[in-house]
Amino acid sequence: MSCDFMDLHCSQTYSITVIATDSYCQSVNTSAFETETAPCPPQNVQADCAAVTAFVTWEPSNLTVWYTATAEGSDGHTATCTTSETNCLIPDLHCSQMYSISVLAFGETCSSLQSSSYEIQTAPCAPDEIIANVDCNSNRVVISWGRTNGAKEFDVTAEGSDGHTHSHNTTETRYEMLDLHCGQSYNITVTTLSYSRHGISSTSVQIQTAPCIPENLTAELNCSSNTVSFTWDDTDGAKLYTVTVQDKQNVTALFNTSDTMAEIPHLQCGEYYAISVLATDNICNSPQSAMVNVHAGPCTPQTIAVHIDCGIHSVQASWEQKDGSDFYIATAKASDGHTQSCSAQEAACEIFDLHCGQSYNITIVAVNEMSPCIPESITAQVDCDTNDVLVSWEQSDGSDSYIATAEASGGHEHQCNTMETTCKMIDLHCGHSYNVTVIAVNDMCNSSESVQVSIQTGPCTSGNISAFVDCDTNTAKVSWEPSSGSDFYIATALGINEETHSCTTEDVTCEIVDLQCGQSYNVTVVAVNEICNSSESTISSFQGVPCNPQYLEANVDCANNSMWLSWGHSDTAISYRADVSASNEDLLYCDTTNTSCYIQQLSCATKYNVSVYASDGVCTSMINAAYEVGTVPCVPEDIEAILGPASNGVQDIEVNWKDSHCAEDYEVDIKGQIEEDPFSLYTLRSYWTTRMFFQFPVPCSSTYNISVTARNSAGVSSPSIPLSGQTVPCSPTNLNATVENGTLFISWKESIYATEYIVYSVSNLERIEICKTPKLSCEASNFQNDKLKLLLQIPLVKVKSPQSIFCKAMHPLQKKCIMTDDHILQEG
């Protein structure tokens, strides 16, 4: 009261009815019952991996209520997502793992078979053991980390508290950062990269760069107390300042303060001092600032002697000469208020025109220096590699030191102080025009500014470099942010085999062409103006499209209509797709991570074009020439056997068939059994022939199974469905005849497969039917003796079988074999 339906199609609604039947009648149909088969497996499953999340898509499957996508990792981890849509996200995958993703469709009662799988590689795990060490002298930071499985590159990023960011890609597990800003706190992270895709970032490590160099130094001398008030601008990263005061004998005094000023008391009169300052954060010190030179006030003259010249009312004053004095002023002040003075560079001078009868107090004042001359012949030279500027000039009379100032149009100002006639300004801003001036300084005055000299620093290094490959053309499209001070840009891609390609543009994008397939490239950008080139930008990496797989081989398995494809490995490829297309537009394909795959369900007698593409997860290799493969001919059909005449125990059989598409020639096989004897088997086989018919002599009273096979250069088709049949029965043997009392008794031996026997008497080529019987004997009454003699000499026996009717002439003079339908079958 039940039965099973096999081989139903998936994703179909079937209407089922039942009828009852007996030997005579059948019932009416029952009312229909509808049922749904399981959904078909979802097709075209694809997935894209972002870090450790997979976005899975597929084509809809009919009669599906919901889908479950499953990701199985190489470490055994499994994750799923369920949806009624044709896409979903699978989160929280394990890093550095290969996942095989498949999809099940669920109907109301059944689930589909599992779809074909799609493989993805999750992002490499975050690096660990991040170590960052700061070199206080150069602000160079050395960063190291542990290697991570699956990581092709690492992106090292430092983000400063002032917003400055430094980023670099490297294949090593160590990197040195050279251009971090002074006095800043940086958070450093290392992110794994796989084929230019970002992976997972490490936990950040914080470092502090050395404080910046104090700038805008000023020193004011209080001549009465020989005390200097020394000031400077606040410096990023500084917790404490150390002021250094050094005299010409290299005697040094240190003052520590948390302010941006220091009072330096009790300078030695007449002494020259060099004052500088550095900043510290208790771990690192900044470089020493530029020096400010101070000349302390001259020493008070001692041992004054006076000689009066009474005749001319003058006083000759002399004194002991002291260090630090350039000239002296002697003053005579009388009790009546009259004052008169003289000056001299030596230790004596004469005061004239004194009043008579007055008492004078004589004082001596020592003076050092007057205003120095304006510096001349100013030159400024830019170092394109560092944007440092070397300024030089001629010696200026009356100067102790010089201050060179570079001022940009945007207001940025930089100074250097020196006792020499050259100084270097460091850390000028890139991409700026500066006006450079120099003033001469002594303890008393500053000169006016020199004539301006204009300079242009090198272009700024381009930032935010990005590069991606146009998969259709294998062209890299590179872009970057505009760089101040640049006239044009040069983008250069360097391959791992030192092969280079570049493009030049005044814009902020350009295309790099003629890339090699399967190559990884590091691209950098240099900004250029008429004076300098910028330093190279940070590296952005990309990968050319995979190379087309080589050495494609296709082996057709004729027995099961399948094809085994194999090809050579393509560097950078992580998967392959083989397309097998026919002229009738049928498309078969396979996706695999191996270098071979198996294509099934080929059609016979079909020319296929085979192409293989490599994929690196982003791009697919360029279209290559197709490889043509033919399949074997289709199985021959409409096999027909035409039974010919029988003679001497053999019957001719002509086998015909229809043309098989793409066949070049054919072979016919006949296998059979003679007279039901299991030990009398025979096999007949034709040669290969281009004709579509073949004749065989086949033993009488035998069965046969006929099959035809087609062949072409691709191979041999399967044999056709066997055509079965029987040949005519053999002629009866052991014929015996006797006459008793006018009754003829005749008997013979059985002929296999015969169903009826007819006995004739023959006289003068005329035959007369004596008897007809399915048995092996018969009798006839009123039989004449003369006819009996004729029968015994020329008997003719006719045998009737289900397949055919034949006759056998027993007499050597018999020239015709006559069928019961009176048609002549054979003569001769």
ABEGO torsion letter per residue (X at the ends): XBBBBBGBBBGBBBBBBBBBBBAABBBBBBBBBBBBBBBBBBBGBBBBBBEABBBBBBBBBBGBABBBBBBBBAAGBBBBBBBABABBBBBGBBBGBBBBBBBBBBBAABBBBBBBBBBBBBBBBBBBGBBBBBBAAAGBBBBBBBBBBGBABBBBBBBBAAGBBBBBBBABABBBBAABBBGBBBBBBBBBBBGGBBBBBBBBBBBBBBBBBBBGBBBBBBAAAGBBBBBBBBBBGBABBBBBBBBAAGBBBBBBBABABBBBBGBBBGBBBBBBBBBBAGABBBBBBBBBBBBBBBBBBBGBBBBBBAAAGBBBBBBBBBBGBABBBBBBBBAAGBBBBBBBABABBBBBGBBBGBBBBBBBBBBBEBBBBBBBGBBBBBBAAAGBBBBBBBBBBGBABBBBBBBBAAGBBBBBBBABABBBBBGBBBGBBBBBBBBBBBAABBBBBBBBBBBBBBBBBBBGBBBBBBAAAGBBBBBBBBBBGBABBBBBBBBAAGBBBBBBBABABBBBBGBBBGBBBBBBBBBBBAABBBBBBBBBBBBBBBBBBBGBBBBBBAAAGBBBBBBBBBBGBABBBBBBBBAAGBBBBBBBABABBBBBGBBBGBBBBBBBBBBAGABBBBBBBBBBBBBBBBBBBGBBBBBBBBBGGBBBBBBBBBBBBGBABBBBBBBBBBGGBAABBBBBBBBBBABABBBBBBBBGBBBBBBBBBBBAAEBBBBBBBBBBBBBBBBBBGBBBBBBGGBBBBBBBBBBGBABBBBBBBBGGBBBBABBBABABBBBBGBBAAAAAAAAABBBBBBBBAABBBBBBABAABABBBBAAGBBABBX
